[in-house]
Amino acid sequence: MPALSYVTPELTLWLCFAVLTGLVVWALLTPFKAKRRVVTGAPDASQDVALYRDQLAEVTRDLERGVMGQAEAEAARIEVSRRLLAAVDAEKLRATAKPAVSPRRVAFLMMLFVPLLAVGFYLTLGSPDMPDAPLAMRLDQSADALPLDALIVKVEQHLKDKPDDLQGWEVIAPAYMRQQNYPMALSAWNRVISLGGPTPERLAARGEAQIYAADGKVTEGAKEDFRAAEKLDPLEPRAQYYLGLADIVDGHKEKAATRWQAMLDKAPKDAPWRASIEAELQNLVSPAPSQAQVEAAGDMSAAERTEMIKGMVANLAAKLDENPADLGGWLRLIRAYGVLGDADAKAAAVAKAGKAFASDPDALAKIAAAEKAPKPQ
């Protein structure tokens, strides 16, 4: 028997649409089917009428046989007659009542118009003439033309065939970082160092991946990588920056300031990270005032001191709205909100700063560090 070659991809697509539409119609008709079962299964009032008439006749027979007294028989007749009249009224109401809309008519209209509306929307808003784009075809492009996710898939396929390709691992490791898949980035950098040996750049990149994988915490493993990178190259910028952050966490702000100032003194004037380090250093030397510093400024009530802090922070926030490229200002604002304990405003500032420096990984790292900074005591 020949294969069903006439079942084309287009026909398969429309068959799928038909099946899905049928399921939707079936689901929409379910309440009508349930309603019909309830109505047909309801007791018939005419049966009650016959039952109460038999009861009246039974009362008369019991009275004639002397089983029931005259007073009891009269009371029973009154009660049964009352129920009989109610049953007769219900039977008349049921016989004359008509539904406002026939369920069958509604069901027929739904079966007719739901598929027509679905097809109409698809033909209007969809793209039935668009050719298919298989994954292999989408990946068969140069690396520069591929979006990030497609690039990662392509490199992953390549590394399955050639797991010892050092260049492939060096390409995919930073791609994982951009994708915010930090555990995979850390694994990729481990592979890079295993295949190609440690260099200052590779060690610093692996240390950074460890920090992001630990939700912004400078771990001991990351410190070891940064110290090893520093031994190989004392000017490695990422290692120096994160070691400075570690100094701040350990309570050695002066040491961090000295480290970062040494970076600036020895770095080229056009270093891409210079502005970020200068802003960080300025924030470290002249941080946003803490509550303790404000309290020492004069004799104020607690409410007045709080209002003064809020005013300073509001002025800083307004300046940043006008000049969102001020990284140091964002770092001060984030930490100031930390001093105030305003978690919502802090989160909003972090989001705005992240949007302003979305293309600057070093700036994003500083913003994340400011967000994780503990509230001053």
N, C-alpha and C positions, 0 to 999 in steps of 0.2 A: 504494500500500500504506500503511495507516495506521501511525503511529508506535507504537513499543512502549511505550504509556502504562502498561501493567500492570507494568512494571519499576519498582517503587517504590524509594525510598531504603532502606527497611527490607529489602526483598528483596535489593537490591544488597549491603547489609552482611552478610546471612547467606550470600550466595554467596561473598563474600570470605572469611568464616570457613570455609566448606566447602573452598575451594581451599587455604587455609593449613593446615587440618587434614589434607587429603590429602597435601600436601607433607611434613608432619611424619611421617605414617605411612609414606610412601614412604622417607624418610630412615631411619626406625627399622628398616624391613624390609631395608635394603641389606645388613647383615651376614649375614642369613639367605640372601639370594640368593648372596652370595659363597661362603658355606659350602657351598651346594648345588653350585656349579660346581666347587669343589675336590674334593668327594666323588665326583661323577660322572666327573671327569677323572682319578681315581686309577687306577693299573694294577690289573688283576684278577689275584688270586693263582692262579686256575685256569689262566691262561695260562702262569704260571711252572711249574706242575706238569706240564703237557703238554710244555713245553720241556725240562725236566730229564729226563723219561722218554725223549724223543727222543735226548737226549745219551747216556743209558745204552745205548740200542740202537746208537748210532753207535760207542761205545767197543767194544762186542762185535764189530761188523763190522770195525773197524780191527784188532782182535786176530786175527780169522780171516784177514784179508788179509795179515797180517804187517807192517802199517804201524806197529803199536805193539807193544812188547814186553810180556811178562807183568807185570813189575813196574810199568811205566808204566800199563798198563791197570788194574791193581788200585788204584793211587793215584788215577787218574781216577775209577774207580767210587766210591771212598770219598768224594771231594770232591763229586761230583754227587749221590750219595745223601744226603749231609749237607744240601745245598741243597734237595733234593727234600722231605726230611722237614720242613724249616723252612717251605717253601711250602705243604705240606699242612696244617701246624698253623695257618698264617695264614689259609688258606681256611676251616678249621673255625671259627676265631675270628670271622671275618667273617660266616659264615653264622649263627652263634648270637647274635652281639652285637646288641643293640637299644638305640637311644637312650633315655635316661631320659625326655626330653620330645620329642615330635614337633615338628620345626621348623614344619611346616604348622599344627599346633595352636596353637603360640605366635603365628604370624603371624595366624591367624584371630582369636585373642583380642585381639591388639593392634589389628587393624582394627575390632574391635567396641567395645572399651572405651576406646580413646584418644578417639574422637569423643564418646562418652557422657560421659566425665570432663570433657572440655573444655566441653561444653554445660552440664553440671552446675555446674562452677565459675563459668561466666559468669552463669548464672541466679541463683546464690547470692551471688556477690561483685560482679557487674556491675550495670549499671543499664539494662536493655533498654528500659524505658519512659521514660527521660529524653529529652526533646525535644532536637533539634539546636540548636546555638547558633552560627549563622554569624558570621563576623568582623564583617560590617556591623552585625548586630544587637547584638553585644557592644560595638561602638564607639559605638552610638547612645545614649549616656548623657551626663550632665553630666560635666565634667572632674573634679569633686571625687569622683565615684563610681567613676572608672576607676582600675585599678591602674596602676603606673608604666609598664610595658611597653605597655599598651594606650593610655595617654595619649600616649606618644611616637609610636606608629603613627598615631594620629588626627591629631596635629599635623603629622607628616611628610606625610600625605595632603593636609592643608590647604595646606601650604607648596608642594607640587607644583603646585597650582592658583594659588596666590598667593605667588610666591617673594619678593615685596617687602613682605610683611606683617611689619613690625617687631615687633609684639606677639607674633606666633607664634614668631619667632626668640628673643625674650626669654623665652618660656615653655619652649622646648625646650632651650635652652643649659644651665640649671641641672638640667633633667631628665636630660640626658646625663651631667652630673657625678654625680648620684645613682646612675645606672646604671653608673658607673665606665667610661664610654665617653669617655675624656678627649680623644682626637684629634677626635671629632665635636663635643665641647663646645667645644674651641678653634676649630674651623671655624665653629660657630654664633656664638660671640662675635665672631669676625672679621666675620661677616655683620651682626651687630647694630651694631657700630661703623661699618661701611661705610654702613649705611642711616640710622642715627640720630645718628652722630657720637660722639666720645668724651665720657664723663662719668667722674667718679672711680669710681663703682661698676662701670661696664662695664670700665674699664681694670684695676681690681683683680681683677675676676672673670676677665678674659682672662689676666692674669698668673698667677693661681692655677691655671687650666687648663693653662698651660704647665708649671708645676711638676709637677703630677700626670702630665702626659704624658711628662715627663722623668724619671719614677720618683723624685720627691721632690727633685730637684736644682733649686736656684734659678738658672735660666739667665739669661744676659745679656738676652735678650728679655723675660723676666719682670721683671727689675730695671728695664728701661726703662719698662714699663707702670706699675710701682709708683711710680717717680719722677714720671712724668707725672701719675698720680693724686694724688700728694702735692702737686704744684704747684697742682692744681685745688682740692684739699681737704686741708689739712695734717692733718686729724683722721680721714681715711679709715682705718678700723681694719685691714682686711686688708693694705693697702699698708704701714702702719706695722709690722705684725707681721712680714710677710715681709722687709721691709727690715732689721728687727732680726735675723732669722735670717741674712740675708746678711752683716750686720756680724759675727756670731759666726763664720761660716765664714771670713771674712777676718781673724779674730784680734782683732776689736775688741769684746770683751765689754762694756767700760765704755760704749761708744757705744750698744750695743744696750740696756743697762740704762737709760741716760738716755732713749733714745727711748721705751721702753715705760713708764717712769715718767711721762713727759710725757703719754702717752696716758691713763694712769689719772687724772692730775691734771685733765685737761680733759674727761674723759668723764662722762656722766651716771652717777649712782649706780646706776641700774637697767639699765645697758648689759648686754645678754645675754652679751657676751664678757668682761666685767670679771673674773669669777672665773678664767677661763682665763689671762688675761694676768697676773693677780696670782700664780697658781701658777707660771707660766713665769718670772716675774721672781724669785720666791723661789728657784726652782731655779737660776737664773743667779747670784744673789748667794751662795747657800749650796748649792753642788752636792754631790753625793755624793763622798766622799773618794776621791782617786786612790791608786794604789799608792805613788807617790812621797811623798804626804802621810803615809800610814800608816807608811812606812819611817822618816820623820823623827820619828815620835812617840816612839820609844824603841828600846832595844836588844832586838830580837827576831830570831829566826831566820826564814828565808824561809817555812818551814812555818807558824810561829806567826803571821806577818803575814797569810798567805793565809787561815788559819783565822779570824782576827779579821775580815777583810773579809767572808768568807762568813757569819759570824755577824751582822754588821751588815745585810747584804743579806737574810738570812733573816728578821730581825726586821722589816725594812721590808715584805717580802713578806707576812708574817703580818698586819701592820696593814692592808695593802691588801685582804687577803681579808675582813677585818672591815668595812672602809670603802672599797669600790671607787670611791666618788665623788671620791676625792682625786686630782685630775689631776696635781698637782705631785709627789705620791708615785710615781705610775706613771712619770712622766718620769725621776725620780731612779733608780727601780729599773731601768728599761730601760738607762740610761746606766751604772749600776753593773755590770750584767751585761756591758756592753760593755768595761768596765775589766777584768773577770775573764776575758773572752774566752769566755764560756759562750754560744755561739750558740743552743743549743736552749732554754735558760732565757730568753734574751732574746726569742726568737720566741714563746715561751709567754706572756711578760709583755705583748708587743705585742698578741697575740690577746685576752687578758683585758681589757686597757685598751680595745681597739677595741670589744669587746662592751659594756663599761660606758658608753662614750660614743658608741654607734652613731648617736645622733640629734643629735650636736653636731659639725658639720663643722669648726669651728675647733679643737676638741679633737683630732679625728682628724688634722688637719694637723700639730698639734704632736707627736702620737704618731709620725706618719710621719717627722717631722724628727728626733726623738730616735732612731728606729731607724736612720736614715741617718747619724747623727753618727759621725765617725771615732773609733777607739779612742785614748784619750789616751796620749801617749808618756811 
